[in-house]
Amino acid sequence: MDSDKVAVAHFSGSAVSPNVSVRTDKSEYSGNTWVYITATVEDTVTANPVSGMVVSVKVVPPSGSSSLYSGTTDSTGNVVFKHRILKTSAKGVYSVVASIVWDGSTISNITTFVVK
């Protein structure tokens, strides 16, 4: 996976009330490196991890095209994406949007990181 990420999850059929969170391994990056993005899905009532959910992650640069990733949460409720920052990548603030679809509604969360 060599581009921006957006997380979206699809899951239904149980009494789970999920929420998605998203984080990066660092807040600042320079060119020629990887951004590790972790999306986590938990039940809002029990705080238990939700496995088997499809999560979509979109990485939106300050200029240029966004990158979209999709993956399924593991037994800890996590899914990790790798996004490549090139030496030529735009400098500035990038947004990372993680989304899941639950019971016909999209649930999203956002974080940011800076490329210097």
Buried (B, 14 or more C-beta within 10 A) or exposed (E): BEBBBBBBBBBEEEEBBBBBBBBBEEEEBEEEBEBEBBBBBBBEEEEEBBBEBBBBBBBBBEEEEBBBBBBBBEEEBBBBBEBBBEEEBEEEEBBBBBBBBBEEEEBBBBBEBBBE
